[in-house]
Amino acid sequence: MIIESKGLKGMKSDLAHLDEVTSKLGFVRWQWEYTRATYDLKIEDKTGKENYFLRVNARVESGKLESPYAVLFLEDAYIGRETFPHGLDYNSPVPDAVMKTSSQKLSQLQQMLAE
């Protein structure tokens, strides 16, 4: 499920700053290659005993991803339910509490990148 986050999509940051900000919020730079990276945040749903992952995509605008000075811009954020053994189901309904946590984290990310 794509999460509409006004203002976050299109924001730019250098890799070092983006890594610092996202790690403070609990995200992990998981998948990455020369021109893109994904930042994932695991959110546990205690009532349904399911795990969800909030994922923010980033693409390189200039430089190479292995350089801390590479400039990246953020793309869509989306959320999916963890499936065994290592996948995400983006079509499953997401509990309100998980969506609330996701929205808060995306808002915090936007604020910290704007500073």
Biopython code that builds the backbone (N, CA, C, O; Angstrom):
import numpy as np
from Bio.PDB.StructureBuilder import StructureBuilder

atoms = [
    (1, "MET", "N", (0.840, -1.163, 0.000)),
    (1, "MET", "CA", (0.000, 0.000, 0.000)),
    (1, "MET", "C", (0.896, 1.240, 0.000)),
    (1, "MET", "O", (1.772, 1.383, 0.853)),
    (2, "ILE", "N", (0.674, 2.109, -0.939)),
    (2, "ILE", "CA", (1.416, 3.368, -0.992)),
    (2, "ILE", "C", (0.816, 4.324, 0.031)),
    (2, "ILE", "O", (-0.404, 4.438, 0.149)),
    (3, "ILE", "N", (1.676, 5.000, 0.761)),
    (3, "ILE", "CA", (1.237, 5.970, 1.763)),
    (3, "ILE", "C", (1.477, 7.365, 1.199)),
    (3, "ILE", "O", (2.608, 7.741, 0.893)),
    (4, "GLU", "N", (0.403, 8.119, 1.068)),
    (4, "GLU", "CA", (0.518, 9.495, 0.595)),
    (4, "GLU", "C", (1.100, 10.337, 1.721)),
    (4, "GLU", "O", (0.515, 10.427, 2.801)),
    (5, "SER", "N", (2.238, 10.946, 1.475)),
    (5, "SER", "CA", (2.901, 11.785, 2.471)),
    (5, "SER", "C", (3.268, 13.100, 1.804)),
    (5, "SER", "O", (4.303, 13.214, 1.147)),
    (6, "LYS", "N", (2.410, 14.084, 1.983)),
    (6, "LYS", "CA", (2.624, 15.377, 1.336)),
    (6, "LYS", "C", (3.936, 15.999, 1.807)),
    (6, "LYS", "O", (4.178, 16.132, 3.007)),
    (7, "GLY", "N", (4.756, 16.367, 0.870)),
    (7, "GLY", "CA", (5.996, 17.047, 1.195)),
    (7, "GLY", "C", (7.212, 16.140, 1.298)),
    (7, "GLY", "O", (8.332, 16.602, 1.079)),
    (8, "LEU", "N", (7.032, 14.875, 1.622)),
    (8, "LEU", "CA", (8.182, 13.982, 1.768)),
    (8, "LEU", "C", (8.706, 13.533, 0.408)),
    (8, "LEU", "O", (9.913, 13.542, 0.162)),
    (9, "LYS", "N", (7.789, 13.142, -0.471)),
    (9, "LYS", "CA", (8.196, 12.694, -1.799)),
    (9, "LYS", "C", (8.869, 13.848, -2.537)),
    (9, "LYS", "O", (8.317, 14.943, -2.640)),
    (10, "GLY", "N", (10.072, 13.582, -3.048)),
    (10, "GLY", "CA", (10.822, 14.607, -3.772)),
    (10, "GLY", "C", (11.856, 15.330, -2.925)),
    (10, "GLY", "O", (12.687, 16.058, -3.467)),
    (11, "MET", "N", (11.828, 15.148, -1.603)),
    (11, "MET", "CA", (12.847, 15.788, -0.757)),
    (11, "MET", "C", (14.216, 15.234, -1.126)),
    (11, "MET", "O", (14.346, 14.079, -1.530)),
    (12, "LYS", "N", (15.239, 16.083, -0.980)),
    (12, "LYS", "CA", (16.605, 15.685, -1.323)),
    (12, "LYS", "C", (17.508, 15.755, -0.109)),
    (12, "LYS", "O", (17.305, 16.564, 0.796)),
    (13, "SER", "N", (18.513, 14.888, -0.111)),
    (13, "SER", "CA", (19.494, 14.858, 0.969)),
    (13, "SER", "C", (20.735, 14.138, 0.471)),
    (13, "SER", "O", (20.670, 13.305, -0.433)),
    (14, "ASP", "N", (21.882, 14.478, 1.085)),
    (14, "ASP", "CA", (23.059, 13.674, 0.772)),
    (14, "ASP", "C", (22.962, 12.379, 1.566)),
    (14, "ASP", "O", (22.281, 12.309, 2.589)),
    (15, "LEU", "N", (23.647, 11.364, 1.081)),
    (15, "LEU", "CA", (23.544, 10.023, 1.653)),
    (15, "LEU", "C", (23.911, 9.992, 3.129)),
    (15, "LEU", "O", (23.224, 9.339, 3.914)),
    (16, "ALA", "N", (24.977, 10.681, 3.527)),
    (16, "ALA", "CA", (25.419, 10.650, 4.920)),
    (16, "ALA", "C", (24.329, 11.193, 5.845)),
    (16, "ALA", "O", (24.040, 10.597, 6.883)),
    (17, "HIS", "N", (23.728, 12.315, 5.473)),
    (17, "HIS", "CA", (22.675, 12.917, 6.300)),
    (17, "HIS", "C", (21.429, 12.037, 6.316)),
    (17, "HIS", "O", (20.817, 11.846, 7.367)),
    (18, "LEU", "N", (21.052, 11.503, 5.161)),
    (18, "LEU", "CA", (19.877, 10.641, 5.089)),
    (18, "LEU", "C", (20.064, 9.393, 5.940)),
    (18, "LEU", "O", (19.145, 8.984, 6.648)),
    (19, "ASP", "N", (21.239, 8.786, 5.877)),
    (19, "ASP", "CA", (21.528, 7.614, 6.713)),
    (19, "ASP", "C", (21.445, 7.958, 8.196)),
    (19, "ASP", "O", (20.908, 7.183, 8.988)),
    (20, "GLU", "N", (21.976, 9.124, 8.573)),
    (20, "GLU", "CA", (21.968, 9.546, 9.976)),
    (20, "GLU", "C", (20.541, 9.765, 10.477)),
    (20, "GLU", "O", (20.167, 9.269, 11.540)),
    (21, "VAL", "N", (19.757, 10.500, 9.717)),
    (21, "VAL", "CA", (18.384, 10.819, 10.114)),
    (21, "VAL", "C", (17.532, 9.557, 10.175)),
    (21, "VAL", "O", (16.811, 9.348, 11.150)),
    (22, "THR", "N", (17.604, 8.727, 9.164)),
    (22, "THR", "CA", (16.771, 7.529, 9.149)),
    (22, "THR", "C", (17.155, 6.564, 10.269)),
    (22, "THR", "O", (16.280, 5.927, 10.857)),
    (23, "SER", "N", (18.437, 6.446, 10.572)),
    (23, "SER", "CA", (18.836, 5.531, 11.652)),
    (23, "SER", "C", (18.356, 6.046, 13.008)),
    (23, "SER", "O", (18.016, 5.246, 13.879)),
    (24, "LYS", "N", (18.323, 7.361, 13.202)),
    (24, "LYS", "CA", (17.790, 7.921, 14.453)),
    (24, "LYS", "C", (16.319, 7.577, 14.631)),
    (24, "LYS", "O", (15.842, 7.441, 15.758)),
    (25, "LEU", "N", (15.602, 7.438, 13.521)),
    (25, "LEU", "CA", (14.178, 7.119, 13.574)),
    (25, "LEU", "C", (13.904, 5.616, 13.577)),
    (25, "LEU", "O", (12.749, 5.198, 13.666)),
    (26, "GLY", "N", (14.952, 4.804, 13.481)),
    (26, "GLY", "CA", (14.796, 3.359, 13.539)),
    (26, "GLY", "C", (14.775, 2.660, 12.188)),
    (26, "GLY", "O", (14.581, 1.446, 12.126)),
    (27, "PHE", "N", (14.972, 3.405, 11.105)),
    (27, "PHE", "CA", (15.024, 2.808, 9.775)),
    (27, "PHE", "C", (16.390, 2.169, 9.533)),
    (27, "PHE", "O", (17.386, 2.551, 10.146)),
    (28, "VAL", "N", (16.417, 1.203, 8.639)),
    (28, "VAL", "CA", (17.651, 0.556, 8.222)),
    (28, "VAL", "C", (17.739, 0.680, 6.703)),
    (28, "VAL", "O", (16.771, 0.408, 5.993)),
    (29, "ARG", "N", (18.923, 1.096, 6.208)),
    (29, "ARG", "CA", (19.102, 1.083, 4.750)),
    (29, "ARG", "C", (19.303, -0.374, 4.368)),
    (29, "ARG", "O", (20.361, -0.951, 4.619)),
    (30, "TRP", "N", (18.298, -0.955, 3.770)),
    (30, "TRP", "CA", (18.295, -2.388, 3.536)),
    (30, "TRP", "C", (18.802, -2.712, 2.144)),
    (30, "TRP", "O", (19.959, -3.100, 1.983)),
    (31, "GLN", "N", (17.970, -2.561, 1.152)),
    (31, "GLN", "CA", (18.397, -2.859, -0.212)),
    (31, "GLN", "C", (19.074, -1.619, -0.780)),
    (31, "GLN", "O", (18.629, -0.494, -0.557)),
    (32, "TRP", "N", (20.139, -1.840, -1.505)),
    (32, "TRP", "CA", (20.764, -0.707, -2.185)),
    (32, "TRP", "C", (21.577, -1.215, -3.353)),
    (32, "TRP", "O", (22.066, -2.345, -3.360)),
    (33, "GLU", "N", (21.704, -0.359, -4.325)),
    (33, "GLU", "CA", (22.522, -0.630, -5.498)),
    (33, "GLU", "C", (23.077, 0.716, -5.937)),
    (33, "GLU", "O", (23.026, 1.673, -5.165)),
    (34, "TYR", "N", (23.594, 0.817, -7.124)),
    (34, "TYR", "CA", (24.284, 2.038, -7.540)),
    (34, "TYR", "C", (23.392, 3.268, -7.629)),
    (34, "TYR", "O", (23.866, 4.384, -7.415)),
    (35, "THR", "N", (22.120, 3.092, -7.937)),
    (35, "THR", "CA", (21.276, 4.269, -8.153)),
    (35, "THR", "C", (20.049, 4.347, -7.248)),
    (35, "THR", "O", (19.275, 5.299, -7.356)),
    (36, "ARG", "N", (19.851, 3.370, -6.358)),
    (36, "ARG", "CA", (18.684, 3.445, -5.487)),
    (36, "ARG", "C", (18.956, 2.754, -4.156)),
    (36, "ARG", "O", (19.845, 1.912, -4.034)),
    (37, "ALA", "N", (18.161, 3.139, -3.171)),
    (37, "ALA", "CA", (18.242, 2.522, -1.849)),
    (37, "ALA", "C", (16.844, 2.486, -1.254)),
    (37, "ALA", "O", (15.985, 3.292, -1.614)),
    (38, "THR", "N", (16.619, 1.549, -0.343)),
    (38, "THR", "CA", (15.371, 1.524, 0.400)),
    (38, "THR", "C", (15.690, 1.589, 1.886)),
    (38, "THR", "O", (16.648, 0.984, 2.368)),
    (39, "TYR", "N", (14.869, 2.331, 2.585)),
    (39, "TYR", "CA", (14.987, 2.461, 4.035)),
    (39, "TYR", "C", (13.755, 1.806, 4.636)),
    (39, "TYR", "O", (12.627, 2.192, 4.329)),
    (40, "ASP", "N", (13.970, 0.813, 5.493)),
    (40, "ASP", "CA", (12.881, 0.027, 6.066)),
    (40, "ASP", "C", (12.786, 0.234, 7.573)),
    (40, "ASP", "O", (13.792, 0.342, 8.274)),
    (41, "LEU", "N", (11.544, 0.285, 8.046)),
    (41, "LEU", "CA", (11.266, 0.375, 9.475)),
    (41, "LEU", "C", (10.300, -0.743, 9.832)),
    (41, "LEU", "O", (9.211, -0.832, 9.264)),
    (42, "LYS", "N", (10.692, -1.592, 10.767)),
    (42, "LYS", "CA", (9.835, -2.689, 11.213)),
    (42, "LYS", "C", (8.872, -2.164, 12.271)),
    (42, "LYS", "O", (9.281, -1.530, 13.244)),
    (43, "ILE", "N", (7.581, -2.441, 12.064)),
    (43, "ILE", "CA", (6.542, -2.034, 13.014)),
    (43, "ILE", "C", (5.787, -3.295, 13.417)),
    (43, "ILE", "O", (5.264, -4.015, 12.566)),
    (44, "GLU", "N", (5.736, -3.554, 14.719)),
    (44, "GLU", "CA", (5.056, -4.748, 15.222)),
    (44, "GLU", "C", (3.625, -4.405, 15.606)),
    (44, "GLU", "O", (3.371, -3.424, 16.304)),
    (45, "ASP", "N", (2.702, -5.225, 15.142)),
    (45, "ASP", "CA", (1.307, -5.109, 15.545)),
    (45, "ASP", "C", (1.093, -6.093, 16.678)),
    (45, "ASP", "O", (1.011, -7.301, 16.455)),
    (46, "LYS", "N", (1.002, -5.578, 17.892)),
    (46, "LYS", "CA", (0.923, -6.433, 19.069)),
    (46, "LYS", "C", (-0.400, -7.207, 19.139)),
    (46, "LYS", "O", (-0.432, -8.340, 19.619)),
    (47, "THR", "N", (-1.489, -6.595, 18.660)),
    (47, "THR", "CA", (-2.782, -7.277, 18.753)),
    (47, "THR", "C", (-2.900, -8.420, 17.756)),
    (47, "THR", "O", (-3.379, -9.499, 18.104)),
    (48, "GLY", "N", (-2.473, -8.198, 16.535)),
    (48, "GLY", "CA", (-2.556, -9.238, 15.505)),
    (48, "GLY", "C", (-1.317, -10.098, 15.418)),
    (48, "GLY", "O", (-1.278, -11.069, 14.663)),
    (49, "LYS", "N", (-0.298, -9.741, 16.195)),
    (49, "LYS", "CA", (0.973, -10.470, 16.208)),
    (49, "LYS", "C", (1.568, -10.614, 14.815)),
    (49, "LYS", "O", (2.094, -11.665, 14.449)),
    (50, "GLU", "N", (1.473, -9.540, 14.053)),
    (50, "GLU", "CA", (2.042, -9.485, 12.704)),
    (50, "GLU", "C", (3.106, -8.401, 12.673)),
    (50, "GLU", "O", (3.081, -7.473, 13.482)),
    (51, "ASN", "N", (4.032, -8.519, 11.744)),
    (51, "ASN", "CA", (5.038, -7.487, 11.528)),
    (51, "ASN", "C", (4.769, -6.802, 10.201)),
    (51, "ASN", "O", (4.410, -7.441, 9.213)),
    (52, "TYR", "N", (4.949, -5.486, 10.199)),
    (52, "TYR", "CA", (4.786, -4.683, 8.997)),
    (52, "TYR", "C", (6.078, -3.920, 8.769)),
    (52, "TYR", "O", (6.811, -3.620, 9.712)),
    (53, "PHE", "N", (6.348, -3.611, 7.518)),
    (53, "PHE", "CA", (7.527, -2.830, 7.192)),
    (53, "PHE", "C", (7.116, -1.586, 6.426)),
    (53, "PHE", "O", (6.460, -1.656, 5.387)),
    (54, "LEU", "N", (7.519, -0.447, 6.969)),
    (54, "LEU", "CA", (7.363, 0.829, 6.294)),
    (54, "LEU", "C", (8.620, 1.027, 5.472)),
    (54, "LEU", "O", (9.727, 0.975, 6.008)),
    (55, "ARG", "N", (8.465, 1.250, 4.191)),
    (55, "ARG", "CA", (9.613, 1.348, 3.279)),
    (55, "ARG", "C", (9.571, 2.675, 2.541)),
    (55, "ARG", "O", (8.539, 3.076, 2.004)),
    (56, "VAL", "N", (10.716, 3.347, 2.526)),
    (56, "VAL", "CA", (10.863, 4.593, 1.774)),
    (56, "VAL", "C", (11.931, 4.361, 0.714)),
    (56, "VAL", "O", (13.052, 3.958, 1.026)),
    (57, "ASN", "N", (11.582, 4.616, -0.523)),
    (57, "ASN", "CA", (12.529, 4.479, -1.632)),
    (57, "ASN", "C", (13.283, 5.786, -1.839)),
    (57, "ASN", "O", (12.730, 6.873, -1.667)),
    (58, "ALA", "N", (14.543, 5.664, -2.209)),
    (58, "ALA", "CA", (15.366, 6.834, -2.548)),
    (58, "ALA", "C", (16.137, 6.523, -3.827)),
    (58, "ALA", "O", (16.583, 5.395, -4.038)),
    (59, "ARG", "N", (16.285, 7.525, -4.664)),
    (59, "ARG", "CA", (17.042, 7.387, -5.923)),
    (59, "ARG", "C", (18.157, 8.415, -5.943)),
    (59, "ARG", "O", (18.024, 9.510, -5.397)),
    (60, "VAL", "N", (19.250, 8.048, -6.579)),
    (60, "VAL", "CA", (20.401, 8.942, -6.686)),
    (60, "VAL", "C", (20.125, 9.998, -7.752)),
    (60, "VAL", "O", (19.729, 9.685, -8.875)),
    (61, "GLU", "N", (20.342, 11.245, -7.375)),
    (61, "GLU", "CA", (20.235, 12.337, -8.339)),
    (61, "GLU", "C", (21.615, 12.658, -8.912)),
    (61, "GLU", "O", (21.768, 12.901, -10.109)),
    (62, "SER", "N", (22.616, 12.653, -8.026)),
    (62, "SER", "CA", (23.982, 12.885, -8.492)),
    (62, "SER", "C", (24.958, 12.119, -7.613)),
    (62, "SER", "O", (24.729, 11.946, -6.416)),
    (63, "GLY", "N", (26.041, 11.665, -8.215)),
    (63, "GLY", "CA", (27.043, 10.899, -7.499)),
    (63, "GLY", "C", (26.740, 9.411, -7.552)),
    (63, "GLY", "O", (25.860, 8.959, -8.284)),
    (64, "LYS", "N", (27.499, 8.661, -6.753)),
    (64, "LYS", "CA", (27.293, 7.220, -6.648)),
    (64, "LYS", "C", (26.929, 6.893, -5.212)),
    (64, "LYS", "O", (27.403, 7.529, -4.272)),
    (65, "LEU", "N", (26.086, 5.897, -5.064)),
    (65, "LEU", "CA", (25.528, 5.601, -3.756)),
    (65, "LEU", "C", (26.582, 5.276, -2.698)),
    (65, "LEU", "O", (26.346, 5.521, -1.515)),
    (66, "GLU", "N", (27.702, 4.749, -3.076)),
    (66, "GLU", "CA", (28.702, 4.425, -2.052)),
    (66, "GLU", "C", (29.413, 5.664, -1.512)),
    (66, "GLU", "O", (30.166, 5.565, -0.544)),
    (67, "SER", "N", (29.187, 6.820, -2.117)),
    (67, "SER", "CA", (29.778, 8.073, -1.643)),
    (67, "SER", "C", (28.837, 8.769, -0.665)),
    (67, "SER", "O", (27.650, 8.910, -0.959)),
    (68, "PRO", "N", (29.339, 9.210, 0.497)),
    (68, "PRO", "CA", (28.473, 9.918, 1.451)),
    (68, "PRO", "C", (27.967, 11.251, 0.903)),
    (68, "PRO", "O", (27.031, 11.831, 1.453)),
    (69, "TYR", "N", (28.578, 11.737, -0.173)),
    (69, "TYR", "CA", (28.184, 13.021, -0.764)),
    (69, "TYR", "C", (27.164, 12.868, -1.889)),
    (69, "TYR", "O", (26.716, 13.866, -2.452)),
    (70, "ALA", "N", (26.794, 11.642, -2.220)),
    (70, "ALA", "CA", (25.779, 11.416, -3.251)),
    (70, "ALA", "C", (24.476, 12.085, -2.817)),
    (70, "ALA", "O", (24.100, 12.025, -1.646)),
    (71, "VAL", "N", (23.803, 12.711, -3.752)),
    (71, "VAL", "CA", (22.526, 13.365, -3.460)),
    (71, "VAL", "C", (21.402, 12.434, -3.903)),
    (71, "VAL", "O", (21.371, 11.966, -5.041)),
    (72, "LEU", "N", (20.481, 12.175, -2.975)),
    (72, "LEU", "CA", (19.342, 11.305, -3.239)),
    (72, "LEU", "C", (18.046, 12.085, -3.099)),
    (72, "LEU", "O", (17.976, 13.059, -2.350)),
    (73, "PHE", "N", (17.025, 11.653, -3.820)),
    (73, "PHE", "CA", (15.693, 12.212, -3.615)),
    (73, "PHE", "C", (14.754, 11.081, -3.238)),
    (73, "PHE", "O", (14.877, 9.957, -3.725)),
    (74, "LEU", "N", (13.813, 11.402, -2.362)),
    (74, "LEU", "CA", (12.893, 10.391, -1.857)),
    (74, "LEU", "C", (11.744, 10.181, -2.819)),
    (74, "LEU", "O", (11.250, 11.113, -3.453)),
    (75, "GLU", "N", (11.336, 8.929, -2.908)),
    (75, "GLU", "CA", (10.189, 8.552, -3.725)),
    (75, "GLU", "C", (9.047, 8.151, -2.795)),
    (75, "GLU", "O", (8.989, 8.588, -1.646)),
    (76, "ASP", "N", (8.151, 7.326, -3.296)),
    (76, "ASP", "CA", (6.998, 6.912, -2.509)),
    (76, "ASP", "C", (7.390, 6.124, -1.273)),
    (76, "ASP", "O", (8.401, 5.423, -1.247)),
    (77, "ALA", "N", (6.555, 6.262, -0.249)),
    (77, "ALA", "CA", (6.649, 5.418, 0.936)),
    (77, "ALA", "C", (5.509, 4.412, 0.847)),
    (77, "ALA", "O", (4.410, 4.750, 0.407)),
    (78, "TYR", "N", (5.768, 3.189, 1.260)),
    (78, "TYR", "CA", (4.714, 2.188, 1.245)),
    (78, "TYR", "C", (4.912, 1.216, 2.384)),
    (78, "TYR", "O", (5.983, 1.146, 2.986)),
    (79, "ILE", "N", (3.855, 0.464, 2.670)),
    (79, "ILE", "CA", (3.874, -0.439, 3.806)),
    (79, "ILE", "C", (3.327, -1.798, 3.387)),
    (79, "ILE", "O", (2.410, -1.901, 2.573)),
    (80, "GLY", "N", (3.923, -2.844, 3.974)),
    (80, "GLY", "CA", (3.473, -4.198, 3.674)),
    (80, "GLY", "C", (3.602, -5.094, 4.889)),
    (80, "GLY", "O", (4.407, -4.846, 5.786)),
    (81, "ARG", "N", (2.796, -6.137, 4.899)),
    (81, "ARG", "CA", (2.840, -7.139, 5.970)),
    (81, "ARG", "C", (3.919, -8.156, 5.638)),
    (81, "ARG", "O", (4.042, -8.609, 4.500)),
    (82, "GLU", "N", (4.687, -8.502, 6.643)),
    (82, "GLU", "CA", (5.753, -9.493, 6.479)),
    (82, "GLU", "C", (5.145, -10.868, 6.192)),
    (82, "GLU", "O", (4.187, -11.286, 6.841)),
    (83, "THR", "N", (5.720, -11.557, 5.212)),
    (83, "THR", "CA", (5.305, -12.917, 4.902)),
    (83, "THR", "C", (6.522, -13.834, 5.023)),
    (83, "THR", "O", (7.658, -13.396, 4.843)),
    (84, "PHE", "N", (6.280, -15.082, 5.324)),
    (84, "PHE", "CA", (7.365, -16.046, 5.479)),
    (84, "PHE", "C", (7.793, -16.561, 4.108)),
    (84, "PHE", "O", (6.922, -16.786, 3.268)),
    (85, "PRO", "N", (9.039, -16.754, 3.840)),
    (85, "PRO", "CA", (10.176, -16.539, 4.721)),
    (85, "PRO", "C", (10.748, -15.120, 4.632)),
    (85, "PRO", "O", (11.358, -14.656, 5.596)),
    (86, "HIS", "N", (10.577, -14.435, 3.536)),
    (86, "HIS", "CA", (11.174, -13.093, 3.470)),
    (86, "HIS", "C", (10.538, -12.265, 2.366)),
    (86, "HIS", "O", (11.189, -11.918, 1.380)),
    (87, "GLY", "N", (9.288, -11.959, 2.538)),
    (87, "GLY", "CA", (8.591, -11.147, 1.554)),
    (87, "GLY", "C", (7.655, -10.171, 2.230)),
    (87, "GLY", "O", (7.487, -10.198, 3.449)),
    (88, "LEU", "N", (7.045, -9.306, 1.433)),
    (88, "LEU", "CA", (6.077, -8.349, 1.944)),
    (88, "LEU", "C", (4.813, -8.425, 1.105)),
    (88, "LEU", "O", (4.870, -8.487, -0.123)),
    (89, "ASP", "N", (3.679, -8.420, 1.779)),
    (89, "ASP", "CA", (2.377, -8.414, 1.118)),
    (89, "ASP", "C", (1.845, -6.990, 1.194)),
    (89, "ASP", "O", (1.471, -6.510, 2.265)),
    (90, "TYR", "N", (1.814, -6.320, 0.047)),
    (90, "TYR", "CA", (1.392, -4.925, 0.003)),
    (90, "TYR", "C", (-0.113, -4.775, -0.154)),
    (90, "TYR", "O", (-0.611, -3.649, -0.162)),
    (91, "ASN", "N", (-0.844, -5.857, -0.278)),
    (91, "ASN", "CA", (-2.293, -5.792, -0.469)),
    (91, "ASN", "C", (-3.076, -6.110, 0.796)),
    (91, "ASN", "O", (-4.299, -5.964, 0.807)),
    (92, "SER", "N", (-2.411, -6.538, 1.855)),
    (92, "SER", "CA", (-3.096, -6.849, 3.110)),
    (92, "SER", "C", (-3.579, -5.567, 3.778)),
    (92, "SER", "O", (-2.928, -4.529, 3.664)),
    (93, "PRO", "N", (-4.718, -5.629, 4.476)),
    (93, "PRO", "CA", (-5.146, -4.466, 5.251)),
    (93, "PRO", "C", (-4.137, -4.186, 6.366)),
    (93, "PRO", "O", (-3.538, -5.102, 6.929)),
    (94, "VAL", "N", (-3.965, -2.905, 6.668)),
    (94, "VAL", "CA", (-3.005, -2.489, 7.692)),
    (94, "VAL", "C", (-3.786, -1.946, 8.883)),
    (94, "VAL", "O", (-4.631, -1.067, 8.711)),
    (95, "PRO", "N", (-3.520, -2.452, 10.090)),
    (95, "PRO", "CA", (-4.235, -1.969, 11.280)),
    (95, "PRO", "C", (-4.029, -0.464, 11.495)),
    (95, "PRO", "O", (-2.995, 0.098, 11.135)),
    (96, "ASP", "N", (-5.033, 0.160, 12.087)),
    (96, "ASP", "CA", (-4.986, 1.605, 12.323)),
    (96, "ASP", "C", (-3.775, 2.025, 13.154)),
    (96, "ASP", "O", (-3.153, 3.049, 12.870)),
    (97, "ALA", "N", (-3.438, 1.242, 14.179)),
    (97, "ALA", "CA", (-2.305, 1.594, 15.037)),
    (97, "ALA", "C", (-0.995, 1.590, 14.246)),
    (97, "ALA", "O", (-0.129, 2.437, 14.469)),
    (98, "VAL", "N", (-0.855, 0.652, 13.339)),
    (98, "VAL", "CA", (0.349, 0.571, 12.504)),
    (98, "VAL", "C", (0.390, 1.748, 11.537)),
    (98, "VAL", "O", (1.452, 2.326, 11.304)),
    (99, "MET", "N", (-0.758, 2.102, 10.976)),
    (99, "MET", "CA", (-0.819, 3.256, 10.066)),
    (99, "MET", "C", (-0.496, 4.550, 10.808)),
    (99, "MET", "O", (0.169, 5.429, 10.260)),
    (100, "LYS", "N", (-0.958, 4.670, 12.036)),
    (100, "LYS", "CA", (-0.683, 5.864, 12.840)),
    (100, "LYS", "C", (0.817, 5.986, 13.100)),
    (100, "LYS", "O", (1.391, 7.065, 12.955)),
    (101, "THR", "N", (1.444, 4.884, 13.483)),
    (101, "THR", "CA", (2.892, 4.882, 13.708)),
    (101, "THR", "C", (3.634, 5.233, 12.423)),
    (101, "THR", "O", (4.596, 6.001, 12.452)),
    (102, "SER", "N", (3.196, 4.678, 11.302)),
    (102, "SER", "CA", (3.825, 4.967, 10.011)),
    (102, "SER", "C", (3.742, 6.449, 9.676)),
    (102, "SER", "O", (4.734, 7.056, 9.273)),
    (103, "SER", "N", (2.568, 7.024, 9.842)),
    (103, "SER", "CA", (2.377, 8.447, 9.542)),
    (103, "SER", "C", (3.254, 9.320, 10.430)),
    (103, "SER", "O", (3.828, 10.305, 9.966)),
    (104, "GLN", "N", (3.357, 8.962, 11.702)),
    (104, "GLN", "CA", (4.199, 9.728, 12.629)),
    (104, "GLN", "C", (5.664, 9.661, 12.212)),
    (104, "GLN", "O", (6.355, 10.680, 12.210)),
    (105, "LYS", "N", (6.140, 8.476, 11.862)),
    (105, "LYS", "CA", (7.545, 8.320, 11.456)),
    (105, "LYS", "C", (7.837, 9.090, 10.170)),
    (105, "LYS", "O", (8.896, 9.706, 10.048)),
    (106, "LEU", "N", (6.918, 9.063, 9.220)),
    (106, "LEU", "CA", (7.126, 9.796, 7.970)),
    (106, "LEU", "C", (7.128, 11.308, 8.218)),
    (106, "LEU", "O", (7.894, 12.046, 7.597)),
    (107, "SER", "N", (6.276, 11.752, 9.115)),
    (107, "SER", "CA", (6.239, 13.171, 9.473)),
    (107, "SER", "C", (7.547, 13.588, 10.153)),
    (107, "SER", "O", (8.096, 14.649, 9.855)),
    (108, "GLN", "N", (8.039, 12.751, 11.061)),
    (108, "GLN", "CA", (9.318, 13.034, 11.718)),
    (108, "GLN", "C", (10.467, 13.047, 10.715)),
    (108, "GLN", "O", (11.359, 13.891, 10.801)),
    (109, "LEU", "N", (10.447, 12.127, 9.778)),
    (109, "LEU", "CA", (11.488, 12.080, 8.747)),
    (109, "LEU", "C", (11.470, 13.358, 7.942)),
    (109, "LEU", "O", (12.520, 13.944, 7.680)),
    (110, "GLN", "N", (10.301, 13.793, 7.550)),
    (110, "GLN", "CA", (10.176, 15.023, 6.773)),
    (110, "GLN", "C", (10.705, 16.226, 7.545)),
    (110, "GLN", "O", (11.432, 17.051, 6.992)),
    (111, "GLN", "N", (10.343, 16.327, 8.815)),
    (111, "GLN", "CA", (10.802, 17.447, 9.653)),
    (111, "GLN", "C", (12.323, 17.432, 9.813)),
    (111, "GLN", "O", (12.969, 18.473, 9.691)),
    (112, "MET", "N", (12.893, 16.266, 10.082)),
    (112, "MET", "CA", (14.334, 16.175, 10.315)),
    (112, "MET", "C", (15.131, 16.467, 9.032)),
    (112, "MET", "O", (16.223, 17.033, 9.097)),
    (113, "LEU", "N", (14.598, 16.088, 7.889)),
    (113, "LEU", "CA", (15.300, 16.383, 6.625)),
    (113, "LEU", "C", (15.202, 17.857, 6.254)),
    (113, "LEU", "O", (16.078, 18.398, 5.580)),
    (114, "ALA", "N", (14.130, 18.495, 6.699)),
    (114, "ALA", "CA", (13.928, 19.916, 6.385)),
    (114, "ALA", "C", (14.803, 20.841, 7.241)),
    (114, "ALA", "O", (15.021, 21.999, 6.885)),
    (115, "GLU", "N", (15.294, 20.330, 8.357)),
    (115, "GLU", "CA", (16.114, 21.160, 9.266)),
    (115, "GLU", "C", (17.465, 21.477, 8.678)),
    (115, "GLU", "O", (18.269, 22.161, 9.312)),
]
sb = StructureBuilder()
sb.init_structure("model")
sb.init_model(0)
sb.init_chain("A")
sb.init_seg("    ")
for serial, (resi, resn, name, xyz) in enumerate(atoms, 1):
    if name == "N":
        sb.init_residue(resn, " ", resi, " ")
    sb.init_atom(name, np.array(xyz, "f"), 0.0, 1.0, " ", f" {name:<3s}", serial, name[0])
structure = sb.get_structure()
